[in-house]
Amino acid sequence: MLTASAQTTSLTTVKIEGVGSIGLPSNMEIQGGSYKEAVDHSKEINGIIASKVIFQQKNLNNYNDKSFSTYARVFIRVEQGNTGDFKKLTEALTQAEANEVNSTFKNQIESEASRANATILEWHSATVTKLNNQNAIKFGYKRQIGSNKPVLVEIYMLQNNDRLHTITFEYRLDDNNWATTFFSIKSSVKITKQ
């Protein structure tokens, strides 16, 4: 269940049940409507599990042609486990855990990219970090499809006792200055401790 309330002129706080809250900037929207139905249907056909919440560039739900000139997404996923399956949100993470994440996902992502006719231009190895002062493992990459401008992908994984939160930030490296927008979003992430 999602609820929204005004936080500032540029961000609206979106509360996500079982996750916490995250800021939605004014130049993005929550994926919904017929666009979301089409994307979810495509994901079902391709065997991809749909994300719980997706932010995207503004007006994409309305199929506004201008909105297709750029690309920006924030995917918020939760993997539910049992109590103690994951570290607590406040427990320290190790570089050894980050190395394991790196080895698990690098080959998988490279394989998926080739099936989608995408090229991985750079790989950013997993490291232990913080996302808005919360322990996380971060990794990422830069990908390109055809002659489109490259897309930067950053993935944060936060362990939370009985669940794993994965927040993926993806944006095209174009003139829309998504880096500034995404910095604001990252600074707003608050995970509810389980």
Accessible surface in RSA format (square Angstrom, percent):
REM  Atomic radii and reference values for relative SASA: ProtOr
REM  Chains: A
REM  Algorithm: Lee & Richards
REM  Probe-radius: 1.40
REM  Slices: 20
REM RES _ NUM      All-atoms   Total-Side   Main-Chain    Non-polar    All polar
REM                ABS   REL    ABS   REL    ABS   REL    ABS   REL    ABS   REL
RES MET A   1   159.23  82.5 118.65  78.5  40.58  96.6  97.55  82.9  61.68  81.7
RES LEU A   2    70.51  39.3  46.50  33.3  24.01  60.4  46.50  32.7  24.01  64.6
RES THR A   3    67.98  48.3  60.32  61.2   7.65  18.2  59.75  80.2   8.23  12.4
RES ALA A   4    72.27  66.4  35.66  55.0  36.61  83.3  37.55  52.9  34.72  92.0
RES SER A   5    61.35  51.8  52.80  70.5   8.55  19.7  48.15 102.5  13.20  18.5
RES ALA A   6    99.58  91.6  65.20 100.6  34.38  78.2  66.65  93.9  32.93  87.2
RES GLN A   7    87.01  48.7  55.18  40.3  31.83  75.8  21.97  46.8  65.04  49.3
RES THR A   8    79.09  56.3  56.77  57.6  22.32  53.2  69.34  93.1   9.75  14.7
RES THR A   9   146.63 104.3 112.63 114.2  34.00  81.0  92.17 123.8  54.47  82.3
RES SER A  10    63.69  53.8  60.73  81.0   2.96   6.8  42.15  89.8  21.53  30.2
RES LEU A  11    19.42  10.8  18.13  13.0   1.28   3.2  18.99  13.3   0.42   1.1
RES THR A  12    46.59  33.1  46.50  47.1   0.09   0.2  15.42  20.7  31.17  47.1
RES THR A  13    26.14  18.6  25.76  26.1   0.38   0.9  18.64  25.0   7.50  11.3
RES VAL A  14     0.53   0.3   0.53   0.5   0.00   0.0   0.53   0.5   0.00   0.0
RES LYS A  15   118.12  57.6 117.68  72.2   0.44   1.0  60.96  54.9  57.16  60.9
RES ILE A  16     4.78   2.7   1.26   0.9   3.51   8.5   2.00   1.4   2.78   7.5
RES GLU A  17   111.30  63.9  99.18  75.0  12.12  28.9  46.82  90.6  64.48  52.6
RES GLY A  18    28.34  35.0   0.00   N/A  28.34  35.0  18.66  51.2   9.68  21.7
RES VAL A  19     5.51   3.6   5.04   4.6   0.46   1.1   5.04   4.4   0.46   1.3
RES GLY A  20    11.89  14.7   0.00   N/A  11.89  14.7   9.15  25.1   2.74   6.1
RES SER A  21    18.95  16.0  16.40  21.9   2.55   5.9   6.82  14.5  12.13  17.0
RES ILE A  22     4.94   2.8   4.16   3.1   0.77   1.9   4.87   3.5   0.07   0.2
RES GLY A  23     0.56   0.7   0.00   N/A   0.56   0.7   0.00   0.0   0.56   1.3
RES LEU A  24    26.34  14.7  24.53  17.5   1.81   4.6  24.53  17.2   1.81   4.9
RES PRO A  25     9.54   7.0   8.46   7.7   1.08   3.9   8.46   7.0   1.08   6.7
RES SER A  26    78.22  66.1  59.90  79.9  18.32  42.2  43.05  91.7  35.17  49.3
RES ASN A  27    58.75  40.5  52.55  50.8   6.20  14.9  37.12  89.3  21.64  20.9
RES MET A  28     1.44   0.7   0.00   0.0   1.44   3.4   0.00   0.0   1.44   1.9
RES GLU A  29    23.62  13.6  21.98  16.6   1.63   3.9  12.84  24.8  10.78   8.8
RES ILE A  30    51.23  29.2  42.03  31.3   9.20  22.2  42.03  30.3   9.20  25.0
RES GLN A  31     8.03   4.5   3.35   2.4   4.67  11.1   0.23   0.5   7.79   5.9
RES GLY A  32    18.93  23.3   0.00   N/A  18.93  23.3  18.93  51.9   0.00   0.0
RES GLY A  33    52.94  65.3   0.00   N/A  52.94  65.3  36.26  99.5  16.68  37.4
RES SER A  34    66.30  56.0  56.59  75.5   9.71  22.4  41.85  89.1  24.45  34.3
RES TYR A  35    29.44  13.7  29.44  16.7   0.00   0.0  12.26   9.2  17.18  21.2
RES LYS A  36    60.78  29.7  60.78  37.3   0.00   0.0  42.42  38.2  18.36  19.6
RES GLU A  37   124.48  71.5 116.70  88.3   7.78  18.5  46.52  90.0  77.96  63.7
RES ALA A  38    54.49  50.1  40.32  62.2  14.17  32.2  49.19  69.3   5.30  14.0
RES VAL A  39    35.30  23.2  32.41  29.3   2.89   7.0  35.28  30.7   0.02   0.0
RES ASP A  40    28.17  19.7  27.98  27.8   0.19   0.5  12.48  29.4  15.69  15.7
RES HIS A  41   107.67  58.8 105.79  73.5   1.88   4.8  76.05  78.4  31.61  36.8
RES SER A  42    50.25  42.5  47.94  64.0   2.31   5.3  26.23  55.9  24.02  33.6
RES LYS A  43    26.88  13.1  26.40  16.2   0.48   1.1  25.08  22.6   1.80   1.9
RES GLU A  44   130.18  74.7 105.85  80.1  24.33  57.9  46.08  89.1  84.10  68.7
RES ILE A  45   122.42  69.7  89.45  66.6  32.97  79.5  97.52  70.2  24.91  67.6
RES ASN A  46    97.33  67.1  67.24  65.0  30.08  72.4  18.46  44.4  78.87  76.2
RES GLY A  47    66.47  82.0   0.00   N/A  66.47  82.0  36.44 100.0  30.03  67.3
RES ILE A  48   102.43  58.3  92.25  68.7  10.17  24.5  96.50  69.5   5.92  16.1
RES ILE A  49   156.46  89.0 142.53 106.2  13.93  33.6 147.74 106.4   8.72  23.7
RES ALA A  50    45.55  41.9  26.99  41.7  18.56  42.2  26.99  38.0  18.56  49.2
RES SER A  51     9.00   7.6   0.67   0.9   8.33  19.2   0.80   1.7   8.20  11.5
RES LYS A  52   102.55  50.0  73.19  44.9  29.36  69.9  53.16  47.9  49.39  52.6
RES VAL A  53     7.27   4.8   3.47   3.1   3.79   9.1   7.27   6.3   0.00   0.0
RES ILE A  54     6.52   3.7   3.63   2.7   2.89   7.0   3.63   2.6   2.89   7.8
RES PHE A  55     0.00   0.0   0.00   0.0   0.00   0.0   0.00   0.0   0.00   0.0
RES GLN A  56     0.00   0.0   0.00   0.0   0.00   0.0   0.00   0.0   0.00   0.0
RES GLN A  57     7.36   4.1   7.36   5.4   0.00   0.0   4.43   9.4   2.93   2.2
RES LYS A  58    96.78  47.2  90.79  55.7   5.99  14.3  51.15  46.0  45.63  48.6
RES ASN A  59    57.65  39.8  57.65  55.7   0.00   0.0   1.37   3.3  56.28  54.4
RES LEU A  60     0.55   0.3   0.55   0.4   0.00   0.0   0.55   0.4   0.00   0.0
RES ASN A  61    33.24  22.9  24.92  24.1   8.32  20.0  11.33  27.3  21.90  21.2
RES ASN A  62   111.30  76.7  84.47  81.6  26.83  64.6  26.58  64.0  84.71  81.9
RES TYR A  63   106.22  49.6  94.06  53.5  12.16  31.6  80.33  60.4  25.88  31.9
RES ASN A  64    60.76  41.9  52.08  50.3   8.68  20.9  13.29  32.0  47.48  45.9
RES ASP A  65   126.29  88.5 111.37 110.8  14.92  35.3  38.77  91.2  87.52  87.3
RES LYS A  66   169.98  82.9 157.71  96.8  12.27  29.2 108.21  97.4  61.78  65.8
RES SER A  67    10.62   9.0   1.57   2.1   9.04  20.8  10.22  21.8   0.39   0.5
RES PHE A  68    93.83  46.9  75.44  46.7  18.39  47.8  76.25  46.2  17.58  50.3
RES SER A  69    83.84  70.9  53.60  71.5  30.24  69.7  49.32 105.0  34.52  48.4
RES THR A  70    12.72   9.0   9.71   9.8   3.01   7.2   9.71  13.0   3.01   4.5
RES TYR A  71    40.29  18.8  40.29  22.9   0.00   0.0  30.85  23.2   9.44  11.6
RES ALA A  72     0.00   0.0   0.00   0.0   0.00   0.0   0.00   0.0   0.00   0.0
RES ARG A  73    19.46   8.2  19.46   9.9   0.00   0.0   0.14   0.2  19.32  11.7
RES VAL A  74     0.00   0.0   0.00   0.0   0.00   0.0   0.00   0.0   0.00   0.0
RES PHE A  75    24.68  12.3  24.68  15.3   0.00   0.0  24.68  15.0   0.00   0.0
RES ILE A  76     1.02   0.6   1.02   0.8   0.00   0.0   1.02   0.7   0.00   0.0
RES ARG A  77    89.32  37.5  88.65  45.2   0.67   1.6  40.57  55.4  48.76  29.6
RES VAL A  78    41.74  27.5  11.25  10.2  30.49  73.5  12.03  10.5  29.71  80.6
RES GLU A  79   100.04  57.4  93.11  70.4   6.93  16.5  38.65  74.8  61.38  50.1
RES GLN A  80   109.09  61.0  80.27  58.7  28.83  68.6  57.37 122.1  51.72  39.2
RES GLY A  81    23.60  29.1   0.00   N/A  23.60  29.1  14.41  39.5   9.19  20.6
RES ASN A  82   110.16  76.0 106.28 102.7   3.88   9.3  25.07  60.3  85.09  82.2
RES THR A  83   113.81  80.9  88.99  90.2  24.82  59.2  58.15  78.1  55.66  84.1
RES GLY A  84    54.62  67.4   0.00   N/A  54.62  67.4  26.91  73.8  27.71  62.1
RES ASP A  85    83.20  58.3  49.56  49.3  33.63  79.5  16.32  38.4  66.88  66.7
RES PHE A  86    39.35  19.7  31.00  19.2   8.35  21.7  35.26  21.4   4.09  11.7
RES LYS A  87    57.57  28.1  51.77  31.8   5.80  13.8  42.58  38.3  14.99  16.0
RES LYS A  88   114.75  56.0 112.73  69.2   2.02   4.8  55.84  50.3  58.91  62.8
RES LEU A  89    10.27   5.7   5.39   3.9   4.88  12.3   6.13   4.3   4.14  11.2
RES THR A  90    88.69  63.1  63.18  64.1  25.51  60.8  47.09  63.2  41.60  62.9
RES GLU A  91    77.16  44.3  70.25  53.1   6.91  16.5  33.86  65.5  43.30  35.4
RES ALA A  92    77.15  70.9  63.94  98.7  13.21  30.0  66.58  93.8  10.57  28.0
RES LEU A  93    17.07   9.5   2.93   2.1  14.14  35.5   2.93   2.1  14.14  38.0
RES THR A  94    65.73  46.8  61.10  61.9   4.63  11.0  62.80  84.3   2.94   4.4
RES GLN A  95    85.86  48.0  79.20  57.9   6.65  15.8  57.72 122.9  28.14  21.3
RES ALA A  96    72.00  66.2  59.16  91.3  12.83  29.2  62.49  88.0   9.50  25.2
RES GLU A  97    45.53  26.1  42.90  32.5   2.63   6.3  29.88  57.8  15.65  12.8
RES ALA A  98     0.00   0.0   0.00   0.0   0.00   0.0   0.00   0.0   0.00   0.0
RES ASN A  99    83.30  57.4  77.66  75.1   5.64  13.6  26.74  64.3  56.57  54.7
RES GLU A 100   119.78  68.8 114.03  86.3   5.75  13.7  36.81  71.2  82.97  67.7
RES VAL A 101    22.72  14.9  21.22  19.2   1.50   3.6  22.72  19.7   0.00   0.0
RES ASN A 102    27.78  19.2  27.78  26.8   0.00   0.0   2.74   6.6  25.04  24.2
RES SER A 103    76.98  65.0  58.79  78.5  18.19  41.9  51.05 108.7  25.93  36.3
RES THR A 104    76.49  54.4  58.89  59.7  17.60  41.9  50.47  67.8  26.03  39.3
RES PHE A 105    52.58  26.3  52.58  32.6   0.00   0.0  52.58  31.9   0.00   0.0
RES LYS A 106    71.91  35.1  71.91  44.1   0.00   0.0  19.09  17.2  52.82  56.3
RES ASN A 107   107.45  74.1 102.72  99.3   4.73  11.4  30.16  72.6  77.29  74.7
RES GLN A 108    84.67  47.3  75.54  55.2   9.13  21.7  31.95  68.0  52.72  40.0
RES ILE A 109    16.87   9.6  16.33  12.2   0.54   1.3  16.36  11.8   0.51   1.4
RES GLU A 110    66.26  38.0  59.69  45.2   6.57  15.6  24.27  46.9  41.99  34.3
RES SER A 111    49.75  42.0  41.60  55.5   8.14  18.8  31.06  66.1  18.69  26.2
RES GLU A 112    78.76  45.2  74.52  56.4   4.24  10.1  26.17  50.6  52.59  42.9
RES ALA A 113    10.33   9.5   4.22   6.5   6.11  13.9   9.92  14.0   0.41   1.1
RES SER A 114    76.07  64.3  57.72  77.0  18.35  42.3  46.25  98.5  29.82  41.8
RES ARG A 115   176.73  74.2 141.84  72.3  34.88  83.1  77.97 106.6  98.76  59.9
RES ALA A 116    60.39  55.5  40.94  63.2  19.46  44.3  51.32  72.3   9.08  24.0
RES ASN A 117   125.55  86.6 107.01 103.4  18.54  44.7  31.73  76.4  93.83  90.7
RES ALA A 118    11.41  10.5   1.99   3.1   9.42  21.4   2.22   3.1   9.18  24.3
RES THR A 119    80.33  57.1  76.51  77.6   3.82   9.1  47.25  63.5  33.08  50.0
RES ILE A 120    37.35  21.3  13.22   9.8  24.13  58.2  13.22   9.5  24.13  65.5
RES LEU A 121    79.42  44.2  47.12  33.7  32.30  81.2  51.03  35.8  28.39  76.4
RES GLU A 122    76.15  43.7  67.63  51.2   8.52  20.3  34.59  66.9  41.56  33.9
RES TRP A 123    45.19  18.1  16.82   8.1  28.37  66.6  16.82   9.0  28.37  46.0
RES HIS A 124    71.13  38.9  66.24  46.0   4.89  12.5  55.55  57.3  15.58  18.1
RES SER A 125    69.05  58.3  56.12  74.9  12.92  29.8  29.61  63.0  39.44  55.3
RES ALA A 126     2.41   2.2   0.00   0.0   2.41   5.5   0.00   0.0   2.41   6.4
RES THR A 127    64.67  46.0  64.67  65.6   0.00   0.0  52.58  70.6  12.09  18.3
RES VAL A 128    58.61  38.6  36.08  32.7  22.53  54.3  36.08  31.3  22.53  61.1
RES THR A 129    41.68  29.6  30.54  31.0  11.14  26.6  14.87  20.0  26.81  40.5
RES LYS A 130   116.16  56.7  99.93  61.3  16.23  38.6  67.93  61.1  48.23  51.4
RES LEU A 131     3.75   2.1   3.12   2.2   0.63   1.6   3.75   2.6   0.00   0.0
RES ASN A 132    54.22  37.4  31.27  30.2  22.95  55.3   9.53  22.9  44.69  43.2
RES ASN A 133   131.26  90.5 107.38 103.8  23.89  57.5  21.05  50.7 110.21 106.5
RES GLN A 134    25.80  14.4  21.78  15.9   4.02   9.6  22.05  46.9   3.75   2.8
RES ASN A 135    21.51  14.8  19.35  18.7   2.16   5.2   2.26   5.4  19.25  18.6
RES ALA A 136     0.00   0.0   0.00   0.0   0.00   0.0   0.00   0.0   0.00   0.0
RES ILE A 137     4.57   2.6   4.57   3.4   0.00   0.0   4.57   3.3   0.00   0.0
RES LYS A 138    63.81  31.1  63.19  38.8   0.62   1.5  21.98  19.8  41.83  44.6
RES PHE A 139     3.54   1.8   1.71   1.1   1.83   4.8   3.54   2.1   0.00   0.0
RES GLY A 140     1.30   1.6   0.00   N/A   1.30   1.6   0.98   2.7   0.32   0.7
RES TYR A 141    18.53   8.7  18.53  10.5   0.00   0.0   1.04   0.8  17.49  21.6
RES LYS A 142    46.40  22.6  46.40  28.5   0.00   0.0   8.96   8.1  37.44  39.9
RES ARG A 143    39.83  16.7  39.83  20.3   0.00   0.0  10.16  13.9  29.67  18.0
RES GLN A 144    47.91  26.8  46.14  33.7   1.78   4.2   4.47   9.5  43.45  33.0
RES ILE A 145    79.09  45.0  76.42  56.9   2.67   6.4  76.42  55.0   2.67   7.2
RES GLY A 146    63.03  77.7   0.00   N/A  63.03  77.7  43.64 119.8  19.39  43.4
RES SER A 147   118.00  99.7  81.76 109.1  36.24  83.5  53.46 113.8  64.55  90.4
RES ASN A 148    74.41  51.3  68.56  66.3   5.85  14.1   9.98  24.0  64.43  62.3
RES LYS A 149   104.89  51.2  99.83  61.3   5.06  12.1  67.94  61.1  36.95  39.4
RES PRO A 150    33.15  24.2  33.15  30.2   0.00   0.0  33.15  27.4   0.00   0.0
RES VAL A 151    13.44   8.8  13.44  12.2   0.00   0.0  13.44  11.7   0.00   0.0
RES LEU A 152    28.24  15.7  28.24  20.2   0.00   0.0  28.24  19.8   0.00   0.0
RES VAL A 153     0.25   0.2   0.25   0.2   0.00   0.0   0.25   0.2   0.00   0.0
RES GLU A 154    24.53  14.1  24.53  18.6   0.00   0.0   2.88   5.6  21.65  17.7
RES ILE A 155    16.73   9.5  16.73  12.5   0.00   0.0  16.73  12.0   0.00   0.0
RES TYR A 156    12.26   5.7  12.26   7.0   0.00   0.0   0.98   0.7  11.28  13.9
RES MET A 157    17.86   9.2  16.85  11.2   1.01   2.4  16.55  14.1   1.31   1.7
RES LEU A 158     0.00   0.0   0.00   0.0   0.00   0.0   0.00   0.0   0.00   0.0
RES GLN A 159    32.40  18.1  30.25  22.1   2.15   5.1   4.82  10.3  27.58  20.9
RES ASN A 160     0.20   0.1   0.20   0.2   0.00   0.0   0.00   0.0   0.20   0.2
RES ASN A 161    20.76  14.3  20.76  20.1   0.00   0.0   0.00   0.0  20.76  20.1
RES ASP A 162    23.63  16.6  23.63  23.5   0.00   0.0   1.74   4.1  21.90  21.8
RES ARG A 163    29.03  12.2  29.03  14.8   0.00   0.0   0.00   0.0  29.03  17.6
RES LEU A 164    20.57  11.5  20.18  14.4   0.39   1.0  20.18  14.2   0.39   1.1
RES HIS A 165     0.16   0.1   0.16   0.1   0.00   0.0   0.16   0.2   0.00   0.0
RES THR A 166    23.47  16.7  23.47  23.8   0.00   0.0  14.06  18.9   9.41  14.2
RES ILE A 167     1.72   1.0   1.72   1.3   0.00   0.0   1.72   1.2   0.00   0.0
RES THR A 168     5.57   4.0   5.57   5.6   0.00   0.0   4.43   5.9   1.15   1.7
RES PHE A 169     1.15   0.6   0.52   0.3   0.63   1.6   0.52   0.3   0.63   1.8
RES GLU A 170    16.02   9.2  16.02  12.1   0.00   0.0   0.00   0.0  16.02  13.1
RES TYR A 171    20.78   9.7  20.78  11.8   0.00   0.0   9.21   6.9  11.57  14.3
RES ARG A 172    44.49  18.7  43.45  22.1   1.04   2.5   4.63   6.3  39.86  24.2
RES LEU A 173    64.14  35.7  49.08  35.1  15.06  37.9  54.30  38.1   9.84  26.5
RES ASP A 174    35.80  25.1  11.19  11.1  24.61  58.2  13.73  32.3  22.08  22.0
RES ASP A 175   138.98  97.4 106.07 105.6  32.91  77.8  42.06  99.0  96.92  96.7
RES ASN A 176    69.90  48.2  51.08  49.4  18.82  45.3   8.10  19.5  61.80  59.7
RES ASN A 177    93.25  64.3  80.92  78.2  12.33  29.7  35.26  84.9  57.99  56.1
RES TRP A 178    10.92   4.4   8.16   4.0   2.76   6.5   8.16   4.4   2.76   4.5
RES ALA A 179    53.33  49.0  45.47  70.2   7.87  17.9  47.44  66.8   5.89  15.6
RES THR A 180    81.09  57.7  75.97  77.0   5.11  12.2  62.52  84.0  18.57  28.1
RES THR A 181    18.00  12.8  12.41  12.6   5.59  13.3   6.08   8.2  11.92  18.0
RES PHE A 182     1.61   0.8   1.61   1.0   0.00   0.0   1.61   1.0   0.00   0.0
RES PHE A 183   143.93  72.0 142.32  88.2   1.61   4.2 143.53  87.0   0.40   1.1
RES SER A 184    41.23  34.8  36.12  48.2   5.10  11.8  13.08  27.9  28.15  39.4
RES ILE A 185     0.00   0.0   0.00   0.0   0.00   0.0   0.00   0.0   0.00   0.0
RES LYS A 186    37.15  18.1  36.80  22.6   0.35   0.8  17.19  15.5  19.96  21.3
RES SER A 187    57.92  48.9  39.72  53.0  18.19  41.9  33.44  71.2  24.47  34.3
RES SER A 188    12.81  10.8   3.89   5.2   8.92  20.5   8.90  19.0   3.91   5.5
RES VAL A 189     1.30   0.9   1.30   1.2   0.00   0.0   1.30   1.1   0.00   0.0
RES LYS A 190   124.58  60.8 122.91  75.4   1.67   4.0  72.13  64.9  52.45  55.9
RES ILE A 191    14.22   8.1   0.65   0.5  13.57  32.7   1.09   0.8  13.13  35.6
RES THR A 192    75.24  53.5  68.23  69.2   7.00  16.7  55.64  74.7  19.60  29.6
RES LYS A 193   139.29  68.0 117.18  71.9  22.11  52.6  71.41  64.3  67.88  72.3
RES GLN A 194    72.95  40.8  36.80  26.9  36.15  86.1  27.16  57.8  45.79  34.7
END  Absolute sums over single chains surface
CHAIN  1 A    10310.5       8370.7       1939.8       5570.6       4739.9
END  Absolute sums over all chains
TOTAL         10310.5       8370.7       1939.8       5570.6       4739.9
